[in-house]
Amino acid sequence: MLKKIIISIVVLAFLGFGLYYKTEVEPLRRPQVSSSGKPIVRIGAIFPLTGNMADIGYAAYKGFAKGIEDANANPQNRLYYELLAEDDQMQPRRTKTIADKFVYLDRVNVLIGLFSTSVRVIAPIAAQRQILNFNLAYADAGLGTRYNFQNFTTTEAEADALTRFLISRNITDVFLFFANQGGADDLLARLLPKLKEQNIRVVMERFNPGERRFAIPVMKIKRTNTQAVLVYAFSPEQDIIAKEFRQQKLKKIVNFVDGIRMARDLSSYEGWYNTGAVGLSSEVQRYLGLDGKNPAYANYLYDSATMIVNAFERTYDGVNIPSADAVSATLLSRQKYSGLVGDYVLDDRGQFHSPVETTMIKDGAFVKVE
């Protein structure tokens, strides 16, 4: 009996080592050629498809998936692009689990992520495993290695646009109501010096994500001698703040730092401003399959898919799928790009610089004002 137990333990140990070897040393094999005979480039996308950010995650998925669909429909392309998508609910632990699965089991060539919360998890994995990473993150999340590329508005461009917004409206005193988040810190590091240069006085209050009671802070905002309020927040906090502004009949100019793009009900923000990412026309929304749904940032994801595909196609030698190093070099060899968002300039850190726009919510729709 003891002998049988010992043999069973040894067998299990070998099986465990074999699984470890397969996942840590030699990732599990997957077919390398598509049914069309083209070599497969695998892309692992990590989006929040459920939870508070599900609308944004769905739009991101639709935008990116349409870009990949268009690439595979192009007979001139010599590679086939397989999209794998998983839901991380914007929870870092889930993000890491999914990223590890994509790397070790699915053997992806590219990782895609949204926002700083997820990208700060994905980027180190991509750098360590030498896998290309494209992300839609704010501030400098994920930058710093040749494997990470960031396609979203920069905090520098946002700070410039917000400063212009205040100057154009003769604002001399502004209240900054910002969540305690990394992106907000990076934006403030660029915004505050610009406001000081323009002699715009600042009153600021921060709040923690998860806060649900804003009556007292909003009362404070009302009582201060400020003419405008800049708000940096995400849902659901942002929606609660907007509701509190209405209930207390706040009579100040209100600008949400790209937050209204994420809102489900634009009517709640009627008459207020949004400064940040470039929006989508109704024609583009329909093309991406988002007609009647929140299309926020889907255009950036479509453009990212196009950039990735073009880089792989330009790098492919007809024999081996290009390495992340080779594709990165190809991307960085060109500075100017264009897409649904507009014109991009890629810097040597992997940051894509693109336009920032200010819109007003009028009759439940975005109307560009700057």
N, C-alpha and C positions, 0 to 999 in steps of 0.2 A: 504493500500500500504506500509506504513512504517513498519507495523507488518511483512509483507512478506519479506521485505528487512532485518529486524533484524533476522528473522528465517534463511534466506539464509546465513547470515554472521556467525551465530552460527554453522550451518551445515558445512560450509567450514572450520571453525576453528577446529571442531572435526575431519574432514577429514585430515586436515593438521597435527594435533597432532597424528593421527593414522599413517600417513606416517612417521612422525618423530620417533614415537615409533618403527615402523617396521625396520627403517634403523639405528637408533642410539642405541636402546635398544635391540630389538630382530630382527636381520637380517632376510630378507625374506627367506622362506623355499625353499629348493630344494630337489629333490629326493636323498636319502641317500644310496640307493642300486642300483647297476648296473643291466643290463638285465641278467648278468651271476649270479646274486645273491651275488656278492661280495660288501662289503662296499666301498664307494667311497671316495678317497682322492683327493681333488681338488687343482690344482696348477695354480696360476695366473702368467703368464709370461708377462713382460712389455719390449718390444723390439722396437727399431727404425726401422720400416718396410718401412717407406718412408722418404724422405729427404736425406741429405748428407751422413748419416750413414746407409742407407737402405741395402747396400750389407752386412755389418757386422751384422745388425739385422736379415737379412734373413738367413745367415749362422748360427747364434745363434739359431734361431727358428728351423731350420732343424736338427741341432745337438741335441738339447734338445728333440724335438718331436720324433726323432728316438730312443732316450733312453727310453722315455715313451712307445713308440710302442713296443719295445723289452720287456719291463717289463710286459706289458699287455698280451704279447704272451707267457709268461712263466707260465705254468700251476701250478707251485709250489707256485706262489705268491697268498696270501690269500686276498689281497686288489686290487681294481681296481683304476687306476690313470687317472683322467680326466684333460686334459690340456686345459686351457683357455688362449688365447694370444690376446694382444691388442697393438696397435701402439702408442708410445708416441712421436715419431719424435725427441727424445732427448731433449724435452722441459719440464722443471720441472713442469710447471702448468698442462700440460697434464698427466705427470707422477702421480701427486698427485690425480687428478681426477680418473684416472684408478685404482690406488691403493685403493682409497676409495670405488670404485665400487666393486672391487674384495673382499674387506673385508666385506662390509655391505650387498651387494646384492647377490654375488656369494658364500659368506662364504667359501673362500678358506682356505686350511690348510697350504699352502706354497706360498710365493711370490718369483718371480725370476726377477732380474734386471741386466742391463748392465752398466758398466762404472760408474765413480764417480758421474757424473752429475745427473744421475737418482737414484743411490743408496743412495745418501745423502738425498733424499726425501723419498725413500721407507723404509730405515732402522729404522727411528724413528717411523713410523707407525707400522712396524712389532713388534718393541719392546713394544710400547704402547698397542697394541692389542694382544700381546703374540702369534704371528704367526711366523713360521719359515721363514727365509729369506736367500736364496742363491744368491750370486751375483758374477759377473765377473767385479770387480772394481780394480782400481789401488790404491796404498798407503793404508791408514787406513780408507777409507770411509766405514761406516757401521759397523765397529768393535766396541766392547765395551759392548755388551750385549750377553747373552747366546742364543739369538734368531737369531743372524746374523752370517752367515758363508761366507767366501770370498775365491773363488777359482780362483786365477790368480797369475802371477808372483809377487813377492814382490819387493818393492823398494830397500831393502837391497841386494837381489840377483842380481837385475839389476845393482846396483852400483858396486858390486863385478865384474860382468861380463864386464862392460864397462871399469873398471880400468885394468883388465887383458888384454882386447883388446888393450888398449893404451900401456901398458908395453911391450906386445909381439911384438909391431911394433916400439919400441924405440921412442915413442912420448914423447917429453919433454915440448911441448907447445900446448895447445888445446883451440879451440874456442867453447864455449857452446852457442848455439842459441836456446833458450827455450821460449815457449809460457807462458804467465802469467796464469797458471792454478794450481789448488790445487795439482794434481798429480806431476806436475813438481817441485813444492816447496818441496814436501816430498822427491822426488828423490834427489834433490840438497842438502837437509839436510844430506843425507847419502853419496852422491858422493863427495862433495867438501872436506870433511875431509880425505877421502881415497886418493884423488889426491894430497892433501898437504903432506900426509905421504910419497908418492912416489916422491915428489919433481917435480910434473908435474904442470907447471905454467898454469894459467887459464885466458882467456879473455872471458867475457860473455856479451851477450846482450839479452834482453827480448823483446817480442812483444805481442800485445793483440790479442786474437781470433777475427776474423773478418777483420784483416789487409789484404790488397790485394797488396800493393806495397812494394817490397823487394829489389829493385835495389840498393838503398843506403846502407842498411845493408850488402848486399852481397859484395858490393864494399869494405866495411870496412873489411869484413872477408878476402877478397883477400889480402888486404894490410897489415894485421897483420902478425907478425912473428910466425905463428902457422902452425903446420904440419897436423893437423886433425880438423875436425868439428863434433861435436855431435849435432844432431837436435832433439828437442822434439816438435812435432806439429801434428795436425790432418788435414785431408782434409776438405776444399779445400786449406787451407794455405800451407800444406805440398807440394802439387802438384805444387803450384805457386813457392815455394822456390826451388824445384828441377829444374823447368824450368829455373829459374833465374841463378842457378848454371851452367847450360848448356850454357846459352846465354853468360854468362861472362867467360866461359871456366875456371872454378875453378879447380885448380890443387892441391887439398889437399885430404887426406883420409876422406871420408864422411861416417858417421854411423848414421842412423836414429833409435831413441829409440823406437823400436817396431812399428814404423809408416808404414813401407813398407808393413806389413801384411794387412794394410787397403787399400792399393793402388789398383786401378782398372787396371792400365796399368803398369806392371812391367818393360817394356822396357824403361820407363822413368828413371828408377833407375839403369840401367845397370852399373855394376862395383862397385856399392856402397854396404854398409853393413847394416844389420839390427840386433840389439841385443834385444832379448825379448822372447816372447812366443814360445813354441814348435809348429812346423808345422805339417801338416798331409800328410801322404803318399797318392799316387794316389789311392791305393786300398781303404783306409779309406774314401777318398773323394767320391768315387763311392758308397760305402756302405751307407754313410750319404745322398746321393742324391745330391751331390754338384760337380759332375764331370763337369768341364768347367766353374764353378762359383767360386767366391772368397770364400774360405772355412775358412777364418780367425776365429780362436777361437772356431769353432764348436766342436772340440775335448774336450775342457774344459766344454762345456755345456752338451755334452753327458756324460762325467764322473760325472758331478754334478747330472744329472738325475739318474744315477746308484747309486750314494751315497745316495741320498734322498730315493729312493725306498728301498734300502737295510736297511736303518735305520728304516723306517716305518715297514718293514716286521719283522725285529729283535725285534722291540718294541711291535708289535701288540699282544694282549693277547687273541685274538679270539672272543672278545666281543665288546670292544669300540675302535674306531679309536684313536690312541695315541695322547696325547697332545703335543704341541710344546716343553714343558719342558721335557717330557719323551724322545722325539726323539732327542732333543739336548743332553741330558745326554748319550744316546746311541751313538751318533756320537763322542762325546768327550771321551767316554770310550775306543776308539780305536785310536791309533796314526798313524798307517801306512795304507795307501790305495794304490791302483794301478788302472790304467786305460789307455785310449788311449794316454794320455799325457806322462805317465810314472809312476814313484813312487812318492807318496805324503807323507808328514808328516804333521799331523794336530796338531797345538799348542792349548793351553788352551784358547786362545782368539777367536778361530774360524777361524784362517787363515790357509789355505792349502799351504804348501811350496812344490814347484815342480821345475824341471830343467828350466834353462834359456839357450838359444842357440843363437849363432851368425852365421848368414848366409850371403852369398854374392849373389847378383843377377848376374847370368851368363846365357846368352842366354835366357833371359826372364823367368828364374826359380830360386827358392831358392836353393842354394847349401850350405850345412852346412860346416863351417870352424872351429867352436869351440863348 
